Amino acid sequence: MTNYEQSKKARRVASVVYLIIMGVIFVGTYFSNEQKATAKKVLSSETVVILNE
């Protein structure tokens, strides 16, 4: 393999690793935001129940 082919392979591997890391960050952020929204809904509904009693 020439140096160019080796560097091309290394760049491809690095780009795939980068995409995987970015995907994990994106999915983690999405689930975190969903969890916060769910917690906020539960908290606000509990507040309404307490105020109505």
C-alpha positions in Angstrom: 0.0 0.0 0.0 1.2 3.4 -0.8 1.3 6.2 1.8 -1.7 7.9 0.0 -3.8 4.7 0.3 -2.9 4.4 4.0 -3.8 8.0 4.7 -7.0 7.6 2.8 -7.9 4.6 4.9 -7.0 6.4 8.1 -9.2 9.4 7.1 -12.1 7.1 6.4 -11.8 5.3 9.7 -11.5 8.7 11.5 -14.6 10.0 9.7 -16.7 6.9 10.7 -15.6 7.2 14.3 -16.4 10.9 14.3 -19.9 10.2 12.9 -20.5 7.5 15.5 -19.5 9.9 18.3 -21.7 12.7 17.0 -24.6 10.2 16.7 -24.2 9.2 20.3 -24.1 12.8 21.4 -27.2 13.6 19.3 -29.2 10.7 20.6 -28.1 11.4 24.2 -29.2 15.0 23.9 -32.5 14.0 22.4 -33.3 11.5 25.2 -32.2 14.0 27.8 -34.5 16.7 26.5 -37.4 14.2 26.2 -36.8 13.1 29.9 -36.7 16.8 31.0 -40.0 17.5 29.2 -41.7 14.4 30.7 -40.5 15.4 34.2 -41.8 18.9 33.7 -45.2 17.6 32.6 -45.4 15.3 35.6 -44.3 18.0 38.0 -46.8 20.5 36.6 -49.7 18.0 36.8 -48.8 17.1 40.4 -48.8 20.8 41.2 -52.3 21.2 39.7 -53.6 18.3 41.7 -52.1 19.7 44.9 -53.6 23.1 44.3 -57.0 21.7 43.5 -57.2 19.7 46.7 
